[in-house]
Amino acid sequence: MSLFSISYYIISCVIYILALPYLIFKSKNPKYKEAIPSKFFLKNNPKFKKDGIWFHSCSMGETKAIKPLIDYFKEEANVSVITNTGFEEALKLTSNVRYLPYEMFLPFWINKQKVLVVMEAELWFMLFLFAKRKGAKTFLINARISDKSYDSYKRFSFFYKRIFKNIDKVFAQSNIDKERLEKLGAINVEVLGNIKLAQEPKINKILSKTDSILITAASTHENEEKLILDAYERNQGRLVIVPRHPERFDSVDLLIKEYIKGKSLTYHKYSKKESFNSDIILVDKMGILNDIFAISDVVVLGGAFEKIGGHNPIEPAFFKCKLISGKNIFNQKPLFECVKNFYLIENNELNKYLNNIENLKNTVLTKAGSIDPIIKEINACKR
């Protein structure tokens, strides 16, 4: 190992020791009772079997995007993730799922794999270093560098150059991403577009639509529900609220109950009654957002009215919903470039747009994606 690698490893060990009390405390939280012991103490987190095709993603959205690849290499596919939602999504695709351990453990945890395929911005130094040292070909797919994060990447370019030394090929989302990645030290970069466009959103269950206009506030974050409720009027249609994170279901429920006090508005939680016949419905159930998009007239897409970076517009656009979002879409610009007829508005404009629904245009997808070049590269490594 180089002096840099040894120094990096020592620093990761020191950080681990310092963080131990916090990790033990956080592991008592039901939300992290499986993830933290798995990632930081290797509890119930064994190594993958040797010579597999190893896919690594962060959370639910990225894991959904690599589903076609996992399906193609089903018998050989191993999947590691970072988040709880990513883990749950990956288990729908294969039983060979692990939480990616903290970097200190990776030199000993990683087994020889045929290929390592990493999604988007999961640039872990030890992950690429030891996967490659143990014989894997290494790919970074769907790679992108957002406008907001590029300056930060440049400040640490000395570090990213060392990571990219251990990445054999990069599939970038756009020419701008290719240029930025090459400046950071990436080699063998091919522009493929966004692989999230390579599969059509799937409907699990056909839902019954009401006669009223259905407005779905999707993947909302803290403060966004209040903004949407304040902009909502009963004559606009029925309002469906789908918080991004399930741990916020209870707090959003309390917010809505407080909001409707003194108002002639009906409300129910979807977990109590699976219908859309109230004025306001809180969807406190995971995995049905596409089903709801399929019957929605308007989608108010969260994550962009606060400085979150926005969320994926492809799914509502696939169902030709009228799409409204905030202006903070800095993490989703490449995906919005694949959609026509969306509305990025100031927070104080939401009521005006909801009162003008009939004049808004339906979204249209303007681009497609392909995973064929990635499959070709992986198959070449297996020969």
TORDREN-179707 format. One line per 2 residues: number of its first residue (from 1); their letters; for each residue x, y negated, z negated of C-alpha. Coordinates in pm, whole numbers, always signed. Example, Ala and Ser with C-alpha at 12.3 -4.5 7.8 and 13.67 -1.06 7.14 Angstrom:
2
1> as> +1230:+450:-780 ~ +1367:+106:-714
***
This chain:
383
1> ms> +0:+0:+0 ~ +112:-356:+71
3> lf> +186:-607:-204 ~ -139:-785:-115
5> si> -342:-463:-149 ~ -184:-381:-485
7> sy> -243:-734:-611 ~ -602:-727:-489
9> yi> -663:-396:-662 ~ -516:-518:-991
11> is> -735:-831:-977 ~ -1043:-615:-912
13> cv> -958:-407:-1220 ~ -914:-716:-1438
15> iy> -1249:-856:-1316 ~ -1411:-520:-1395
17> il> -1277:-516:-1752 ~ -1390:-874:-1814
19> al> -1735:-801:-1671 ~ -1792:-478:-1870
21> py> -1998:-633:-2154 ~ -2220:-811:-1902
23> li> -2262:-496:-1692 ~ -2361:-289:-1997
25> fk> -2612:-558:-2097 ~ -2761:-586:-1746
27> sk> -2787:-208:-1710 ~ -3055:-212:-1981
29> np> -3279:-412:-1746 ~ -3521:-168:-1575
31> ky> -3446:-336:-1243 ~ -3078:-234:-1263
33> ke> -3099:+88:-1467 ~ -2996:+297:-1167
35> ai> -2797:+55:-952 ~ -2548:-73:-1211
37> ps> -2455:+270:-1357 ~ -2418:+403:-1002
39> kf> -2205:+119:-868 ~ -1997:+37:-1175
41> fl> -1980:+366:-1368 ~ -2029:+621:-1084
43> kn> -2324:+778:-1264 ~ -2509:+1017:-1029
45> np> -2304:+873:-745 ~ -2083:+1149:-600
47> kf> -1867:+1119:-291 ~ -2011:+1187:+51
49> kk> -1924:+1516:+214 ~ -1629:+1495:+452
51> dg> -1645:+1422:+824 ~ -1979:+1245:+835
53> iw> -2094:+931:+1015 ~ -2100:+674:+735
55> fh> -2336:+378:+765 ~ -2317:+93:+515
57> sc> -2572:-186:+478 ~ -2668:-428:+205
59> sm> -3042:-450:+153 ~ -3377:-341:+292
61> ge> -3374:-552:+610 ~ -3030:-435:+720
63> tk> -3114:-75:+638 ~ -3432:-94:+846
65> ai> -3226:-229:+1137 ~ -2993:+72:+1145
67> kp> -3278:+325:+1133 ~ -3243:+416:+1505
69> li> -2872:+490:+1450 ~ -2939:+700:+1142
71> dy> -3213:+888:+1326 ~ -2979:+957:+1620
73> fk> -2701:+1097:+1397 ~ -2944:+1249:+1148
75> ee> -2751:+1560:+1046 ~ -2421:+1376:+1005
77> an> -2549:+1044:+868 ~ -2438:+919:+528
79> vs> -2575:+585:+406 ~ -2446:+352:+135
81> vi> -2621:+36:+21 ~ -2590:-246:-231
83> tn> -2944:-330:-345 ~ -3234:-139:-499
85> tg> -3461:-215:-202 ~ -3188:-101:+37
87> fe> -3158:+225:-153 ~ -3534:+289:-143
89> ea> -3545:+214:+230 ~ -3247:+441:+303
91> lk> -3409:+732:+118 ~ -3691:+719:+374
93> lt> -3432:+796:+643 ~ -3202:+1053:+483
95> sn> -3124:+1219:+150 ~ -2753:+1137:+189
97> vr> -2776:+795:+20 ~ -2539:+634:-229
99> yl> -2490:+298:-390 ~ -2154:+162:-273
101> py> -1927:+170:-580 ~ -1736:-134:-699
103> em> -1412:-180:-504 ~ -1192:-57:-788
105> fl> -1335:+292:-740 ~ -1324:+309:-360
107> pf> -965:+440:-317 ~ -1066:+753:-509
109> wi> -1434:+773:-411 ~ -1400:+757:-33
111> nk> -1368:+1088:+151 ~ -1253:+1126:+508
113> qk> -1532:+1030:+749 ~ -1536:+1041:+1128
115> vl> -1670:+687:+1155 ~ -1757:+400:+924
117> vv> -2027:+167:+1060 ~ -2081:-147:+853
119> me> -2372:-384:+902 ~ -2337:-764:+940
121> ae> -2135:-940:+667 ~ -2044:-654:+431
123> lw> -1673:-735:+448 ~ -1533:-537:+155
125> fm> -1153:-518:+169 ~ -1109:-180:-1
127> lf> -1397:-27:+195 ~ -1235:-81:+534
129> lf> -878:-24:+410 ~ -939:+320:+260
131> ak> -1195:+440:+512 ~ -935:+376:+781
133> rk> -647:+518:+581 ~ -845:+838:+533
135> ga> -903:+879:+904 ~ -1226:+700:+997
137> kt> -1276:+476:+1297 ~ -1422:+153:+1163
139> fl> -1692:-63:+1324 ~ -1861:-384:+1216
141> in> -2200:-418:+1386 ~ -2451:-700:+1422
143> ar> -2176:-930:+1304 ~ -2246:-1298:+1265
145> is> -2106:-1607:+1096 ~ -2373:-1865:+1016
147> dk> -2318:-2240:+1054 ~ -2347:-2284:+679
149> sy> -2095:-2014:+584 ~ -1836:-2073:+858
151> ds> -1644:-2340:+666 ~ -1624:-2110:+365
153> yk> -1495:-1825:+583 ~ -1229:-2055:+731
155> rf> -1105:-2155:+385 ~ -1035:-1789:+313
157> sf> -920:-1695:+662 ~ -597:-1549:+521
159> fy> -811:-1292:+338 ~ -1046:-1211:+626
161> kr> -751:-1161:+862 ~ -641:-875:+636
163> if> -989:-721:+641 ~ -1017:-740:+1019
165> kn> -682:-561:+1055 ~ -868:-250:+943
167> id> -1171:-290:+1170 ~ -1133:-117:+1506
169> kv> -1425:-279:+1686 ~ -1678:-556:+1620
171> fa> -2020:-588:+1782 ~ -2120:-954:+1752
173> qs> -2466:-1106:+1783 ~ -2368:-1400:+2006
175> ni> -2081:-1567:+2188 ~ -2055:-1825:+1909
177> dk> -2023:-1544:+1655 ~ -1758:-1378:+1874
179> er> -1554:-1698:+1886 ~ -1578:-1751:+1511
181> le> -1496:-1388:+1431 ~ -1188:-1396:+1656
183> kl> -1066:-1712:+1483 ~ -1092:-1522:+1156
185> ga> -878:-1240:+1296 ~ -1127:-998:+1448
187> in> -1006:-801:+1749 ~ -1190:-600:+2013
189> ve> -1512:-803:+1978 ~ -1808:-729:+2205
191> vl> -2126:-937:+2220 ~ -2425:-705:+2193
193> gn> -2704:-928:+2065 ~ -2905:-859:+1754
195> ik> -2977:-489:+1699 ~ -3284:-584:+1496
197> la> -3444:-631:+1837 ~ -3368:-272:+1936
199> qe> -3673:-119:+1770 ~ -4039:-209:+1765
201> pk> -4195:-274:+1424 ~ -4397:+26:+1313
203> in> -4746:+21:+1162 ~ -4804:+273:+883
205> ki> -5178:+219:+851 ~ -5435:+37:+1061
207> ls> -5603:-218:+834 ~ -5946:-368:+875
209> kt> -5950:-736:+963 ~ -6208:-974:+824
211> ds> -6409:-1218:+1035 ~ -6214:-1508:+886
213> il> -5876:-1635:+1000 ~ -5607:-1448:+806
215> it> -5309:-1655:+690 ~ -5022:-1444:+556
217> aa> -4757:-1611:+343 ~ -4481:-1354:+388
219> st> -4160:-1292:+191 ~ -4213:-1591:-35
221> he> -3972:-1704:-307 ~ -4005:-1903:-627
223> ne> -4164:-2247:-570 ~ -4286:-2146:-224
225> ek> -4608:-1989:-349 ~ -4700:-2312:-526
227> li> -4623:-2514:-213 ~ -4844:-2283:-5
229> ld> -5129:-2282:-257 ~ -5123:-2663:-275
231> ay> -5144:-2680:+106 ~ -5425:-2424:+128
233> er> -5791:-2511:+175 ~ -6073:-2259:+183
235> nq> -6197:-2369:+527 ~ -5861:-2272:+681
237> gr> -5926:-1899:+632 ~ -5822:-1629:+386
239> lv> -5476:-1654:+230 ~ -5262:-1345:+174
241> iv> -4949:-1393:-38 ~ -4669:-1135:-16
243> pr> -4375:-1221:-249 ~ -4033:-1114:-128
245> hp> -3933:-943:-454 ~ -4161:-702:-643
247> er> -4033:-816:-982 ~ -4212:-1147:-917
249> fd> -4556:-993:-862 ~ -4669:-1065:-1219
251> sv> -4550:-1426:-1225 ~ -4716:-1498:-889
253> dl> -5035:-1337:-1018 ~ -5034:-1578:-1314
255> li> -4962:-1872:-1082 ~ -5261:-1790:-859
257> ke> -5493:-1739:-1159 ~ -5390:-2079:-1291
259> yi> -5436:-2236:-950 ~ -5794:-2114:-898
261> kg> -5917:-2236:-1237 ~ -6202:-2480:-1181
263> ks> -6211:-2401:-808 ~ -6476:-2200:-626
265> lt> -6218:-1956:-490 ~ -6223:-1577:-514
267> yh> -5905:-1380:-578 ~ -5785:-1023:-618
269> ky> -5468:-817:-622 ~ -5425:-568:-339
271> sk> -5322:-295:-585 ~ -5669:-323:-741
273> ke> -5868:-346:-418 ~ -5724:-271:-75
275> sf> -5920:-528:+122 ~ -5892:-886:+243
277> ns> -6236:-1012:+152 ~ -6135:-1265:-114
279> di> -6020:-1620:-47 ~ -5675:-1540:-187
281> il> -5515:-1195:-202 ~ -5184:-1111:-370
283> vd> -5019:-814:-202 ~ -4839:-648:-491
285> km> -4738:-341:-292 ~ -4424:-272:-89
287> gi> -4390:-141:+266 ~ -4711:-270:+424
289> ln> -4606:-610:+557 ~ -4607:-496:+922
291> di> -4956:-355:+872 ~ -5067:-697:+751
293> fa> -4886:-882:+1033 ~ -5084:-668:+1278
295> is> -5413:-824:+1158 ~ -5281:-1174:+1075
297> dv> -5362:-1483:+1277 ~ -5099:-1704:+1113
299> vv> -4779:-1621:+926 ~ -4619:-1873:+691
301> lg> -4272:-1722:+664 ~ -4097:-1777:+332
303> ga> -3734:-1821:+246 ~ -3703:-2145:+442
305> fe> -3907:-2390:+235 ~ -3641:-2337:-32
307> ki> -3270:-2316:+53 ~ -3273:-1938:+89
309> gg> -3182:-1924:+458 ~ -3510:-1798:+602
311> hn> -3637:-1452:+689 ~ -3669:-1236:+999
313> pi> -3926:-1382:+1245 ~ -3914:-1085:+1483
315> ep> -4185:-877:+1315 ~ -4456:-1148:+1305
317> af> -4355:-1251:+1659 ~ -4393:-891:+1778
319> fk> -4757:-906:+1666 ~ -4795:-1248:+1835
321> ck> -4889:-1426:+1514 ~ -4880:-1804:+1500
323> li> -4561:-1867:+1305 ~ -4484:-2149:+1061
325> sg> -4167:-2170:+854 ~ -3952:-2425:+677
327> kn> -3637:-2580:+817 ~ -3385:-2387:+605
329> if> -3338:-2098:+849 ~ -2958:-2110:+851
331> nq> -2928:-1731:+797 ~ -3178:-1646:+1072
333> kp> -3093:-1881:+1360 ~ -2992:-1602:+1602
335> lf> -3328:-1430:+1546 ~ -3532:-1747:+1587
337> ec> -3350:-1797:+1918 ~ -3521:-1475:+2033
339> vk> -3868:-1619:+1965 ~ -4071:-1883:+2147
341> nf> -4355:-2097:+2004 ~ -4272:-2120:+1635
343> yl> -4303:-2423:+1408 ~ -4028:-2532:+1168
345> ie> -4175:-2798:+945 ~ -4105:-3019:+645
347> nn> -4256:-2894:+322 ~ -4505:-3182:+306
349> el> -4638:-3098:+654 ~ -4778:-2755:+570
351> nk> -5134:-2869:+497 ~ -5145:-3057:+827
353> yl> -5039:-2747:+1022 ~ -5280:-2517:+839
355> nn> -5561:-2758:+924 ~ -5459:-2739:+1291
357> ie> -5435:-2361:+1330 ~ -5657:-2342:+1638
359> nl> -5414:-2564:+1834 ~ -5097:-2373:+1739
361> kn> -4945:-2142:+2000 ~ -4890:-1772:+1945
363> tv> -4532:-1655:+1922 ~ -4363:-1463:+2203
365> lt> -4050:-1247:+2187 ~ -3806:-1357:+2459
367> ka> -3519:-1111:+2413 ~ -3459:-740:+2360
369> gs> -3176:-550:+2195 ~ -2989:-224:+2243
371> id> -2792:+16:+2025 ~ -2664:+224:+2319
373> pi> -2309:+77:+2320 ~ -2276:+153:+1947
375> ik> -2391:+512:+1998 ~ -2144:+548:+2284
377> ei> -1854:+425:+2066 ~ -1948:+657:+1778
379> na> -1980:+958:+2009 ~ -1637:+881:+2157
381> ck> -1489:+903:+1807 ~ -1637:+1248:+1753
383> r> -1460:+1410:+2045
***
